[in-house]
Amino acid sequence: MNRRAWLTLATGGLVAGLTLGAAVPAAAQAYPAKPIRIVVPYVAGGGTDTIARAMGEKLSKRLGQPVVVDNKAGASGIIGTDAVAKAAPDGYTLLMTLTQSVLTNQFLFQKLPYDPRKDLTMISVLADAQLVLVTHPSVPARTVRELGEYARSRPGKLSYASWGVGSLSHLSGAYYSKLVHGQATHVPYKGEAPMLQDLLGGQVQFGFASILTAKPYIQSGKLKALAVTGTQRSSALPDMPTFAESGMQDSAFKTVGWIGLVAPVGVPAPILARLESEVRAILQTPDMQERMVALGLRTVGSSPAEAQALYARDWPVLKTLVADSGAKLD
């Protein structure tokens, strides 16, 4: 990212939120003095909701106030995210969300009711999740380069699956197909379960899947894994190389989805620092780390500044991936 692009991001709310609150108001000194609400912009029962409830329970004990999880699902996370973006910046309304609602959606939708870079500020990236490129066993490729050669020799004859238009699974598959000149056809599904069923049945030849869901099929030989995204190997699949190790150094394959804790812009810096400190401590507890592993997540626990830097790094990558894929959700 060049200097001008960075400065553009730095003037937005997602970074500016760190500089606010130099003069500590009385409300910040007394924080928290009432219950805290964590909005999850997705349905109850999913991974983000599970983490939010576990985090909320532990935060409540540490802060001495009730922490309530409020599911506001709908419109790819827009409804719940908008509610937090418009909430009072006092630290009592927070957002536990995925990359999609606060980053990717601004490229998928022509217009959003909020501007994530002006209306929201990052507190911490709690965890991230790598993807694994898998194929049906009938595909003879053993590496990502061999799959590219196989697809290129059969232009337009292969299909790749995703769990939905605009998902990271879709964006990664579209980029890979374009990179290897495979002209593979995108087949979107409504969720990862039906996507994997068709991969297992051979109706589609390859796709990017979550490691947690795909791992049992990889171990049983029903799916073949070629590489994982991210900058390091997955602890769940330690023998599987990254794309970079496989010779594909593209930023698209180093980018992973993450779960973040977010606040409305304008929350005093001492409150952000208090929340980040508590979240970091909670993430280091053995039971929370076990929960993360069980969900196929890698614990991160970043500071606000580190979270902002990650957001700024991923912003141009995801913008390009969405543009290249042609995905639109309007």
ROKETI-609744 format. One line per 8 residues: for each residue x, y, z of N, C-alpha, C. Coordinates in steps of 0.1 Angstrom, whole numbers, plus 5000, padded with zeros to 4 digits. Layout:
BEGIN
X Y Z X Y Z X Y Z; ...;
//
This chain:
BEGIN
5009 4988 5000 5000 5000 5000 5009 5012 5000; 5006 5022 4991 5014 5034 4991 5011 5044 5002; 5019 5054 5003 5017 5063 5015 5004 5071 5014; 5000 5075 5002 4987 5082 5001 4975 5073 5005; 4976 5060 5000 4965 5051 5004 4964 5049 5019; 4976 5048 5025 4976 5046 5040 4970 5058 5047; 4974 5070 5042 4970 5082 5049 4954 5084 5047; 4949 5079 5036 4935 5080 5034 4928 5071 5044;
4933 5059 5046 4927 5050 5057 4929 5056 5071; 4940 5062 5073 4943 5066 5086 4934 5078 5091; 4929 5085 5081 4920 5096 5085 4906 5091 5088; 4903 5079 5084 4890 5073 5087 4888 5069 5101; 4875 5067 5105 4872 5064 5118 4879 5052 5124; 4881 5041 5116 4887 5029 5121 4901 5031 5127; 4908 5042 5123 4921 5045 5129 4919 5057 5138; 4911 5067 5134 4910 5079 5142 4905 5076 5156;
4897 5065 5157 4891 5062 5170 4902 5060 5180; 4914 5057 5176 4924 5054 5186 4929 5067 5193; 4927 5079 5186 4933 5091 5191 4923 5099 5199; 4911 5094 5200 4901 5102 5208 4902 5099 5222; 4897 5108 5230 4896 5105 5244 4909 5109 5252; 4917 5118 5246 4929 5121 5253 4926 5127 5267; 4916 5135 5268 4911 5140 5281 4901 5130 5286; 4904 5123 5297 4896 5112 5302 4883 5118 5309;
4871 5116 5303 4859 5121 5309 4856 5112 5322; 4847 5117 5330 4843 5110 5342 4837 5097 5339; 4829 5096 5328 4822 5084 5324 4832 5073 5321; 4843 5077 5315 4853 5067 5311 4860 5062 5324; 4863 5071 5333 4869 5067 5346 4860 5057 5354; 4847 5058 5353 4838 5050 5360 4834 5037 5353; 4839 5036 5341 4835 5025 5332 4839 5011 5337; 4830 5001 5337 4816 5002 5333 4807 5004 5345;
4797 5012 5343 4787 5015 5353 4774 5009 5351; 4772 5002 5340 4759 4996 5336 4762 4984 5327; 4751 4976 5323 4753 4965 5315 4759 4968 5301; 4766 4959 5295 4772 4961 5282 4765 4952 5272; 4763 4956 5260 4756 4948 5250 4766 4945 5239; 4767 4932 5236 4775 4928 5224 4766 4924 5213; 4766 4931 5202 4757 4928 5191 4765 4918 5182; 4758 4907 5178 4763 4898 5168 4754 4899 5156;
4759 4903 5145 4750 4905 5133 4747 4892 5125; 4747 4881 5132 4744 4868 5126 4735 4860 5135; 4729 4849 5130 4720 4841 5138 4727 4835 5150; 4720 4831 5160 4725 4824 5172 4730 4810 5168; 4740 4806 5175 4745 4792 5173 4757 4791 5164; 4761 4801 5156 4773 4801 5148 4785 4803 5156; 4797 4802 5149 4810 4804 5155 4811 4818 5162; 4807 4828 5155 4808 4842 5160 4800 4843 5173;
4788 4838 5172 4779 4839 5184 4784 4831 5195; 4790 4819 5193 4796 4811 5203 4807 4818 5210; 4816 4824 5202 4827 4832 5208 4822 4844 5216; 4812 4851 5211 4806 4863 5217 4801 4859 5231; 4794 4848 5232 4787 4844 5244 4798 4839 5255; 4808 4832 5250 4819 4828 5259 4826 4840 5264; 4829 4850 5255 4836 4862 5259 4828 4870 5268; 4815 4871 5265 4806 4879 5273 4805 4874 5287;
4804 4861 5289 4804 4855 5302 4816 4859 5311; 4828 4858 5304 4840 4861 5311 4842 4876 5314; 4838 4884 5304 4839 4898 5306 4830 4903 5317; 4818 4897 5318 4809 4901 5329 4816 4899 5343; 4822 4887 5344 4829 4884 5357 4841 4894 5360; 4848 4897 5349 4860 4906 5351 4856 4921 5353; 4845 4925 5347 4841 4939 5347 4831 4942 5358; 4824 4931 5363 4815 4934 5374 4801 4939 5369;
4798 4937 5356 4786 4942 5350 4780 4931 5341; 4767 4930 5339 4762 4920 5330 4766 4924 5315; 4769 4913 5308 4773 4915 5293 4762 4907 5286; 4754 4913 5278 4743 4907 5271 4747 4905 5256; 4745 4894 5250 4747 4891 5236 4734 4893 5229; 4734 4902 5219 4721 4905 5211 4723 4902 5197; 4716 4891 5192 4717 4887 5178 4708 4896 5169; 4714 4903 5160 4707 4911 5151 4711 4907 5137;
4705 4895 5132 4709 4890 5120 4702 4896 5108; 4708 4894 5096 4701 4898 5084 4710 4907 5075; 4707 4905 5062 4714 4913 5051 4729 4912 5052; 4734 4900 5053 4749 4898 5053 4756 4905 5064; 4749 4906 5076 4755 4913 5087 4753 4928 5088; 4746 4934 5078 4744 4948 5077 4735 4954 5088; 4725 4947 5092 4715 4952 5101 4721 4954 5115; 4728 4943 5120 4735 4944 5133 4746 4954 5133;
4754 4954 5122 4765 4963 5122 4760 4978 5122; 4750 4981 5114 4744 4994 5114 4739 4999 5128; 4733 4990 5135 4729 4993 5149 4740 4998 5157; 4752 4991 5156 4763 4995 5164 4769 5008 5159; 4770 5009 5146 4776 5021 5140 4768 5034 5144; 4755 5032 5147 4747 5044 5151 4745 5045 5166; 4751 5036 5174 4750 5036 5188 4758 5047 5195; 4755 5050 5207 4763 5060 5214 4777 5055 5216;
4787 5064 5214 4801 5059 5216 4806 5059 5230; 4800 5051 5238 4803 5051 5253 4808 5038 5258; 4810 5028 5249 4816 5016 5253 4806 5006 5258; 4793 5009 5257 4782 5000 5262 4775 4993 5251; 4778 4996 5239 4773 4988 5227 4785 4985 5218; 4788 4972 5217 4799 4967 5210 4794 4957 5199; 4803 4954 5190 4800 4945 5179 4810 4934 5178; 4805 4921 5178 4814 4910 5176 4811 4904 5162;
4820 4905 5153 4817 4903 5139 4828 4896 5131; 4824 4893 5119 4834 4887 5109 4839 4898 5100; 4849 4895 5092 4855 4904 5082 4844 4910 5073; 4834 4901 5070 4824 4905 5060 4817 4918 5063; 4811 4919 5075 4803 4930 5077 4810 4944 5078; 4822 4943 5083 4829 4956 5085 4840 4959 5074; 4842 4950 5065 4852 4952 5055 4847 4948 5041; 4844 4935 5039 4841 4931 5025 4828 4937 5020;
4818 4939 5029 4805 4943 5024 4805 4957 5017; 4815 4965 5020 4815 4978 5014 4819 4977 4999; 4824 4965 4995 4828 4963 4981 4817 4955 4974; 4809 4947 4982 4799 4939 4976 4786 4946 4974; 4783 4956 4982 4770 4964 4981 4773 4978 4976; 4764 4983 4967 4766 4996 4961 4766 5007 4972; 4757 5005 4982 4755 5015 4992 4752 5008 5005; 4759 5012 5016 4757 5007 5029 4751 5019 5038;
4743 5015 5049 4738 5026 5057 4749 5031 5067; 4761 5026 5066 4772 5030 5075 4785 5029 5067; 4795 5037 5071 4808 5037 5065 4817 5031 5076; 4822 5018 5074 4830 5012 5085 4842 5020 5088; 4848 5027 5079 4860 5034 5082 4858 5047 5089; 4846 5052 5089 4843 5065 5095 4834 5063 5108; 4826 5052 5108 4816 5050 5119 4820 5040 5129; 4831 5032 5127 4834 5021 5136 4849 5022 5139;
4853 5016 5150 4867 5015 5154 4870 5001 5159; 4881 4996 5155 4885 4982 5159 4890 4983 5174; 4886 4973 5182 4892 4971 5195 4902 4960 5195; 4898 4948 5189 4908 4937 5189 4903 4927 5178; 4912 4921 5172 4910 4909 5164 4912 4897 5173; 4901 4890 5176 4902 4879 5186 4908 4866 5180; 4904 4863 5168 4909 4851 5162 4907 4851 5146; 4914 4842 5140 4913 4842 5125 4911 4827 5121;
4907 4825 5109 4905 4812 5104 4910 4810 5089; 4919 4801 5088 4924 4798 5075 4915 4789 5066; 4917 4789 5053 4909 4781 5045 4918 4770 5039; 4913 4759 5034 4921 4749 5028 4915 4746 5014; 4924 4745 5004 4919 4742 4990 4918 4727 4989; 4906 4722 4987 4904 4708 4986 4898 4704 4972; 4901 4692 4968 4895 4686 4955 4889 4673 4958; 4880 4669 4948 4875 4656 4948 4886 4646 4945;
4887 4634 4951 4898 4625 4949 4900 4621 4934; 4890 4623 4926 4891 4619 4911 4900 4629 4904; 4903 4641 4910 4911 4651 4904 4926 4646 4906; 4934 4644 4896 4947 4639 4898 4958 4648 4904; 4955 4661 4905 4964 4670 4910 4968 4668 4925; 4981 4669 4928 4986 4668 4942 4991 4681 4948; 4992 4691 4940 4996 4704 4944 4988 4715 4938; 4989 4727 4943 4981 4738 4937 4985 4741 4923;
4998 4739 4920 5003 4742 4906 4998 4731 4897; 4997 4718 4902 4992 4707 4893 4978 4709 4891; 4970 4714 4901 4956 4717 4898 4954 4728 4888; 4963 4738 4889 4962 4748 4879 4965 4743 4865; 4974 4734 4863 4977 4728 4850 4966 4720 4845; 4960 4712 4855 4949 4703 4851 4937 4712 4846; 4934 4723 4854 4923 4731 4850 4926 4738 4836; 4938 4743 4834 4942 4750 4822 4941 4740 4810;
4943 4728 4812 4942 4718 4801 4928 4714 4798; 4918 4719 4806 4904 4716 4804 4896 4729 4806; 4899 4739 4798 4893 4752 4800 4878 4752 4800; 4872 4757 4811 4858 4758 4813 4851 4745 4817; 4859 4734 4819 4852 4722 4822 4852 4718 4837; 4860 4726 4845 4859 4723 4860 4851 4733 4867; 4846 4730 4878 4838 4738 4887 4844 4740 4900; 4842 4751 4907 4847 4753 4920 4835 4757 4929;
4834 4752 4941 4823 4755 4950 4827 4766 4960; 4816 4772 4965 4818 4782 4976 4806 4781 4985; 4806 4786 4997 4794 4786 5005 4786 4799 5004; 4788 4806 4993 4780 4818 4991 4787 4829 4982; 4779 4836 4974 4784 4847 4966 4790 4857 4975; 4803 4861 4973 4809 4872 4980 4816 4867 4993; 4815 4854 4996 4822 4848 5007 4837 4847 5004; 4846 4846 5014 4860 4845 5012 4863 4832 5004;
4854 4822 5006 4855 4809 4998 4853 4812 4983; 4844 4820 4980 4841 4824 4966 4853 4833 4961; 4856 4843 4968 4867 4852 4963 4880 4845 4961; 4883 4836 4970 4896 4828 4969 4895 4819 4956; 4884 4813 4955 4883 4804 4943 4883 4811 4930; 4876 4823 4929 4876 4831 4917 4890 4836 4914; 4898 4840 4924 4911 4845 4922 4920 4834 4917; 4919 4822 4923 4927 4811 4919 4925 4807 4905;
4912 4806 4901 4908 4802 4888 4914 4812 4878; 4913 4824 4881 4918 4835 4872 4933 4834 4871; 4940 4832 4882 4954 4831 4883 4960 4820 4874; 4953 4808 4874 4959 4797 4867 4953 4796 4853; 4944 4806 4850 4937 4806 4836 4929 4793 4834; 4922 4789 4845 4915 4776 4844 4901 4778 4839; 4895 4790 4839 4882 4793 4834 4872 4784 4841; 4874 4781 4854 4865 4772 4861 4852 4780 4864;
4841 4772 4865 4828 4778 4868 4825 4778 4883; 4820 4790 4888 4817 4791 4902 4803 4785 4905; 4802 4777 4915 4789 4771 4919 4787 4775 4934; 4779 4785 4936 4777 4789 4950 4766 4781 4957; 4768 4779 4970 4758 4771 4978 4753 4780 4990; 4742 4776 4996 4737 4783 5007 4743 4777 5020; 4756 4779 5022 4762 4773 5034 4773 4763 5030; 4781 4760 5040 4793 4751 5037 4788 4736 5036;
4778 4732 5044 4774 4718 5044 4770 4713 5030; 4761 4720 5023 4757 4716 5010 4769 4717 5000; 4777 4726 5002 4789 4728 4993 4798 4715 4994; 4800 4711 5007 4809 4699 5008 4802 4687 5004; 4789 4686 5005 4782 4674 5000 4784 4672 4985; 4784 4683 4977 4786 4682 4963 4800 4680 4959; 4809 4685 4968 4824 4682 4966 4826 4667 4968; 4820 4662 4979 4822 4648 4982 4816 4639 4971;
4805 4644 4964 4799 4636 4954 4805 4638 4940; 4814 4647 4939 4821 4649 4926 4813 4658 4917; 4802 4664 4921 4795 4673 4913 4803 4686 4910; 4811 4690 4919 4821 4701 4917 4835 4695 4920; 4845 4701 4913 4859 4694 4914 4867 4700 4926; 4866 4713 4929 4875 4718 4939 4868 4730 4946; 4874 4734 4957 4868 4746 4964 4876 4749 4977; 4874 4761 4982 4881 4766 4994 4871 4763 5006;
4875 4755 5015 4867 4752 5026 4873 4756 5040; 4865 4756 5050 4871 4759 5064 4878 4746 5068; 4889 4748 5075 4897 4736 5079 4889 4727 5089; 4881 4734 5098 4874 4726 5108 4864 4716 5101; 4857 4721 5091 4846 4713 5085 4852 4703 5075; 4863 4706 5068 4868 4698 5058 4878 4687 5064; 4883 4689 5076 4894 4681 5081 4890 4666 5082; 4878 4662 5087 4874 4648 5088 4874 4641 5074;
4870 4649 5064 4869 4643 5050 4883 4642 5044; 4892 4651 5048 4906 4650 5044 4912 4638 5050; 4910 4636 5063 4916 4625 5070 4911 4611 5065; 4899 4611 5061 4893 4598 5056 4896 4596 5042; 4902 4605 5035 4905 4604 5021 4894 4607 5011; 4882 4612 5017 4871 4615 5008 4873 4629 5001; 4882 4637 5006 4886 4649 5000 4901 4650 5000; 4907 4656 4990 4922 4658 4990 4925 4672 4992;
4934 4675 5002 4938 4688 5005 4951 4692 4998; 4952 4704 4993 4964 4708 4985 4972 4719 4992; 4966 4728 4999 4973 4739 5005 4963 4747 5014; 4969 4754 5024 4961 4763 5033 4965 4778 5030; 4955 4786 5033 4957 4801 5032 4964 4805 5045; 4968 4818 5044 4975 4824 5056 4990 4824 5055; 4996 4829 5065 5011 4831 5064 5019 4820 5071; 5011 4811 5078 5018 4800 5084 5009 4788 5084;
5015 4776 5086 5008 4764 5085 4997 4763 5096; 4987 4755 5094 4976 4754 5104 4980 4743 5114; 4977 4746 5126 4980 4736 5137 4971 4724 5135; 4960 4726 5129 4950 4714 5126 4955 4706 5115; 4962 4711 5105 4968 4704 5094 4982 4707 5092; 4991 4703 5102 5005 4708 5102 5013 4703 5090; 5009 4692 5084 5017 4687 5072 5013 4694 5059; 5003 4702 5060 4998 4709 5047 5005 4722 5045;
5011 4724 5033 5019 4736 5031 5009 4748 5028; 5014 4760 5031 5007 4772 5027 5008 4774 5012; 5000 4783 5007 5001 4787 4993 5015 4793 4990; 5020 4801 4999 5033 4807 4998 5044 4796 4996; 5043 4786 5005 5053 4775 5004 5051 4767 4991; 5039 4768 4985 5037 4761 4973 5040 4769 4961; 5046 4781 4963 5050 4789 4952 5041 4800 4948; 5030 4802 4955 5020 4812 4952 5021 4823 4963;
5028 4833 4961 5031 4843 4972 5020 4854 4972; 5009 4853 4964 4999 4864 4963 4993 4867 4976; 4990 4880 4978 4984 4885 4990 4970 4879 4992; 4964 4875 4981 4950 4869 4982 4951 4857 4991; 4961 4849 4990 4962 4836 4997 4968 4838 5011; 4973 4849 5014 4978 4852 5027 4967 4858 5036; 4956 4863 5030 4945 4869 5037 4936 4859 5042; 4932 4860 5055 4923 4851 5061 4911 4858 5068;
4900 4852 5070 4889 4858 5077 4892 4859 5092; 4886 4869 5098 4888 4871 5113 4876 4874 5120; 4876 4872 5133 4865 4876 5142 4870 4888 5150; 4863 4899 5150 4868 4911 5157 4858 4917 5166; 4863 4924 5176 4855 4932 5185 4856 4946 5181; 4844 4953 5179 4844 4966 5173 4835 4975 5181; 4838 4988 5180 4829 4998 5188 4826 5009 5178; 4816 5017 5182 4813 5029 5174 4825 5039 5175;
4828 5046 5165 4838 5056 5166 4835 5066 5176; 4846 5071 5183 4844 5081 5194 4844 5076 5208; 4845 5062 5209 4846 5057 5223 4859 5062 5229; 4859 5067 5241 4872 5072 5247 4883 5062 5247; 4895 5066 5244 4906 5057 5243 4908 5048 5256; 4906 5054 5268 4908 5046 5280 4898 5034 5280; 4886 5036 5275 4877 5025 5275 4881 5014 5265; 4886 5019 5253 4891 5009 5243 4902 5001 5249;
4911 5008 5256 4923 5001 5262 4918 4991 5272; 4909 4995 5281 4904 4986 5291 4898 4973 5285; 4889 4975 5275 4883 4964 5268 4894 4955 5262; 4903 4961 5255 4913 4953 5248 4921 4945 5258; 4925 4951 5269 4932 4944 5280 4925 4932 5285; 4912 4934 5288 4904 4923 5293 4902 4912 5283; 4900 4916 5271 4898 4906 5260 4911 4898 5258; 4922 4904 5259 4935 4897 5257 4937 4887 5269;
4934 4891 5281 4936 4882 5292 4927 4870 5291; 4914 4873 5287 4905 4862 5285 4909 4852 5275; 4915 4857 5264 4919 4848 5253 4931 4839 5257; 4938 4843 5267 4949 4835 5272 4946 4824 5281; 4933 4824 5286 4929 4813 5295 4928 4800 5287; 4931 4789 5294 4931 4776 5287 4918 4772 5281; 4907 4774 5288 4894 4770 5283 4890 4778 5271; 4893 4791 5270 4890 4799 5259 4898 4795 5247;
4911 4791 5249 4919 4786 5238 4914 4773 5233; 4910 4765 5242 4904 4752 5238 4891 4754 5229; 4883 4764 5233 4871 4767 5226 4875 4771 5211; 4885 4780 5210 4889 4785 5197 4894 4773 5188; 4902 4764 5194 4907 4753 5186 4895 4744 5182; 4885 4742 5191 4874 4734 5187 4866 4740 5176; 4866 4753 5174 4859 4760 5163 4868 4761 5151; 4880 4756 5151 4889 4757 5140 4895 4771 5138;
4896 4778 5150 4902 4792 5149 4916 4793 5155; 4923 4803 5151 4936 4806 5157 4935 4818 5165; 4938 4817 5178 4937 4829 5187 4947 4840 5183; 4942 4852 5183 4951 4863 5179 4952 4873 5191; 4941 4880 5195 4942 4889 5206 4950 4901 5203; 4947 4909 5193 4955 4920 5189 4951 4933 5197; 4960 4942 5197 4957 4955 5203 4949 4963 5193; 4943 4975 5197 4936 4983 5187 4945 4987 5175;
4957 4991 5178 4966 4996 5168 4969 4984 5158; 4971 4972 5163 4974 4961 5155 4962 4957 5147; 4950 4958 5153 4938 4955 5146 4935 4965 5134; 4938 4977 5137 4937 4988 5126 4947 4985 5115; 4959 4981 5118 4969 4978 5108 4965 4966 5100; 4959 4956 5106 4954 4944 5099 4943 4948 5089; 4934 4956 5094 4922 4961 5086 4928 4969 5074; 4937 4978 5076 4943 4985 5065 4950 4977 5055;
4956 4966 5060 4963 4957 5051 4954 4949 5042; 4943 4944 5049 4933 4936 5041 4924 4944 5032; 4922 4957 5035 4913 4965 5027 4915 4965 5012; 4927 4968 5007 4929 4968 4993 4929 4954 4987; 4933 4944 4995 4933 4930 4990 4919 4926 4987; 4910 4928 4997 4896 4923 4995 4889 4932 4985; 4892 4944 4984 4886 4953 4973 4889 4947 4959; 4902 4943 4957 4906 4938 4944 4900 4924 4942;
4899 4916 4952 4893 4902 4951 4878 4903 4947; 4871 4912 4953 4857 4914 4950 4855 4919 4936; 4863 4929 4932 4863 4934 4918 4866 4923 4908; 4876 4915 4910 4880 4905 4901 4870 4894 4900; 4863 4891 4911 4853 4880 4911 4840 4885 4904; 4837 4898 4904 4824 4903 4899 4813 4901 4908; 4816 4897 4921 4805 4895 4930 4797 4907 4934; 4784 4907 4935 4776 4918 4939 4764 4912 4947;
4760 4919 4958 4749 4914 4966 4738 4924 4967; 4738 4934 4959 4727 4944 4959 4714 4937 4954;
//
